[in-house]
Amino acid sequence: MTIKSCHYCSYILFYSVEKVSVKYTGDMMSVKNKKRGRPLKMGGKLSSEAIVESAVRLLEQSGKVPSIRKIASTLDVDPMAIYYYYSNKTAILEAVTVDLMESIYEPDGHKSWRDELLCLSVSYLRLLQDYAGLLETMLAMSDVSPAKIFISRFEEILSPLNLPEPDKKDAMDLLVDYLHGFALAARCNDGNKSLTVDVARGPITFYLDALGGKANLKDVKISR
């Protein structure tokens, strides 16, 4: 799908066709480049999971993407040890964002599509609220793996509506633009304690009502 410059940044995030070649091998992950160095400390306990967990904690604490040197310092290892598991900072960012996005609500099929989509939306907003620099990080990334997690869960939830693909895409564009806009507004107004995730429930519910109406009317012919 071709991306036009006039599209929203959230549209670029969720529909970009640019991909980074990612290769998973057991406990290690690389992006094009080969691994360098070896773990030097921690008695062999250093792992890709430990690196991601450390990066996630640092992102939550500072609201900024941590440097490899900072991650290594937190783990008490030589920075070159990190390169044994991740070839560069981009690879770590991919792993961190995917790890965080995996934590958003996953549909279980036991709720109505409205409740499922509300849970997905609220959980995504809470994630963006808890990790202040996450949205900007994902918007700046060329890899679409984190966005695909939201997309797949959104599409699974909406599957009972049998919406045409153009309508489904429009529905996701609208929801994602709202969620990203709300998250950015909340961050810019950090001192405004009234701008909480719960405030977004009303507009999201309104959106769900409109979406439900669209689904119910899509096969109805208007007689004159």
Residue pairs with C-beta under 8 A, 6 or more apart in sequence:
1 15
1 17
2 17
3 11
3 12
3 15
3 16
3 17
7 15
8 173
8 177
9 139
9 180
10 139
10 173
10 176
10 177
10 179
10 180
11 173
11 176
11 177
12 139
13 138
13 139
13 141
13 144
13 147
13 176
13 180
14 144
14 147
14 150
14 151
14 172
14 173
14 176
15 147
16 142
16 144
16 147
17 144
18 142
18 143
18 144
19 142
19 143
19 144
20 31
20 32
20 90
20 94
20 142
20 143
21 31
21 32
22 29
22 30
22 31
22 91
22 94
22 143
22 145
23 29
23 30
23 31
27 47
27 48
27 49
27 85
28 35
28 48
28 84
28 85
29 48
29 85
29 86
29 91
29 94
29 95
30 86
30 87
30 91
31 86
31 87
31 88
31 90
31 91
31 94
32 87
33 87
33 88
34 87
35 83
35 84
35 85
35 86
35 87
36 80
36 83
36 84
36 87
37 78
37 80
37 81
37 82
37 83
37 84
38 80
38 81
38 84
39 46
39 77
39 81
39 84
40 77
40 78
40 80
40 81
41 76
41 77
41 78
41 81
42 50
42 75
42 76
42 77
46 75
46 77
46 81
46 84
46 85
47 85
48 85
48 86
48 95
50 75
51 71
51 75
51 82
51 85
51 86
51 92
51 95
52 92
52 95
52 96
52 99
54 66
54 71
54 74
54 75
55 66
55 71
55 92
55 95
55 96
56 96
56 99
56 100
56 131
57 74
58 66
58 70
58 71
58 74
59 65
59 66
59 96
59 131
59 133
59 134
59 137
60 130
60 131
62 133
63 131
63 132
63 133
64 133
65 89
65 93
65 133
65 137
66 74
67 89
68 79
68 82
68 83
68 89
68 92
69 79
71 82
71 92
72 78
72 79
72 81
72 82
82 92
86 92
86 95
90 141
90 143
93 137
93 141
94 141
94 143
94 145
94 146
97 134
97 137
97 138
97 141
97 145
97 146
98 145
98 146
98 149
100 127
100 131
100 134
100 146
101 127
101 146
101 147
101 149
101 150
102 149
103 123
103 127
104 120
104 123
104 124
104 127
104 149
104 150
104 153
105 116
105 119
105 120
105 122
105 123
105 124
105 153
106 153
107 116
107 120
107 153
107 156
107 157
108 116
111 119
113 157
113 158
113 160
113 161
114 208
114 212
116 157
117 154
117 157
117 158
117 175
117 208
117 211
118 201
118 204
118 205
118 208
120 150
120 153
120 154
120 157
121 175
121 179
121 200
121 204
122 197
122 200
122 201
122 204
124 150
124 179
125 179
125 182
125 183
125 197
125 200
126 197
127 134
128 134
128 135
128 179
128 180
128 183
129 183
129 186
129 197
132 187
135 180
135 183
135 184
138 146
138 147
150 176
151 172
154 172
154 175
155 168
158 168
158 171
161 211
161 215
162 215
163 171
163 214
163 215
163 218
164 218
167 214
167 218
171 211
171 214
174 207
175 204
175 207
178 200
178 203
178 204
178 207
179 200
182 200
185 195
186 192
186 195
186 196
189 195
